[in-house]
């Protein structure tokens, strides 16, 4: 009986891992194929320059409508899932392990999907705000065809804000929660389905606190620029997993602040 139970628990763990991998891969596939915008992978990477396309012509911005706003929301949300779910996987897997142990002891357990949905719901909220900001910036002509900033003060301001955020105590507090799955679950544990949903929202909120300014840099580099999407996703993963990652954050903060200052200075002198 024990062997059968252990096999079932191991199988459950493999199922959770497989689902996380499948959702992440499907999300990246959605992004790589244009995220519903009609852009090509070459256009998103700028490689169409070699074929005479030109990055600035990679995407003709459509007029905004309720349907288009929904498309943009899902573009943002699925992009966030692709970028953020890998770094949240350790916490998701630990949550699943705790509930497997509860089932093993005959206690009530909650599907891991509830916790994960709560986490992704936090990023859905961010995606609503990002979509609204994108609409506003496009409306006043501050984004180009790659959905990147067109004026130095916006791009430089975003870089400086993201750089300074790396040094803020709020950023560091959020990062500590995201880097310590066991500590987070022990201090934030809530029983039941509602508790799992709230815990997922909490974890998503902490990760959002870590990364929201970094995600806003997509308005500088280009919302659909694959290099920026991939680079930010890799940085977030490293920041949450490598030892002494706060030094990595400080280094990035210096680079971003100096870069933004240079852009503002060059814009003022132009």
ZIBELCOR-V742215 format. One record per helix or strand of 3 or more residues. SS is the DSSP state (h for helix, s for strand). FROM is the first residue (numbers start at 0). TO is the last residue. If there is no record, write none. Layout:
ss: [SS:SS]
from: [FROM:FROM]
to: [TO:TO]
This chain:
ss: [h:h:h:h:h:h:h:h:h:h:h:h:h]
from: [1:40:46:54:65:111:151:168:180:191:217:225:244]
to: [31:44:50:56:103:138:164:178:187:215:220:240:268]
